[in-house]
């Protein structure tokens, strides 16, 4: 997949657990896990916005594009 989700990196930088983040964002731990493990096919802008608010970051800190060979 060309879009990489660096959510685990931002969580480590902010020292926040998956449970704390899912509670603060308002998504289930299962859905957070899907995002963290690059299994998501899509992400709602409202979820991305809330992740950025809670983690105090920009969308580009979480999402990265890598060209596929």
N, C-alpha and C positions, 0 to 999 in steps of 0.2 A: 504494500500500500504506500502511496506517495505522501500521505499526510501522517506525520508522526505526532503522537500525543505525549508531551513531556510533563505530564501531571505529577508523576512521582518525583521528578526533580524539584518542581516548585513546592511540593508538599515537604520534602526534606529541607529545603532552604527556609521554609516558614515554620518548620518543626510542628506540623499538624498531622494528626493521625487520620486515617481513612474514615473512621467513625465520626470524628469531630467535623471533618470537612463535609461529609454527606449530610449531617445534621444542619450545619450552617448554611449549606447551599439549598437544602430541601429536596434532595434526591435520595433514592434508596442506596444502601451500601452495594447492592448488586449492580445497579446502574453505574455507580462510581467505579466499580471494579471493571466493568465493560469498557468504560472510557480509559481508565489507567492502562489497561492491557491491549490497547489498540484494536479492540474488537468491535467498536461502534461504527456503524455505517453513516451516522449523522449525529449532530449535536444541535440542540436548540440554541438560538442566540440568547434567549433568556437564561439558559443554564450557563452558557459561556460567560455572560455578563456577571452572573452571580459568582461564578468561580473566580473571575478577575477581582471582584469586590472583596471577597473573603481572603484571597491570597495576595491582594494588593499588587497586582501585576497587569500586564497587557496581554491581549489574546496571542500575540506572537511569542510570548514567554511559554505558553502552553502548547500551541500548535506550530508545527514545523513542516515545511514542504521539502521533500527530497526527491530529486529526479530519479525515475526508475531506469535502469539500464536495459 
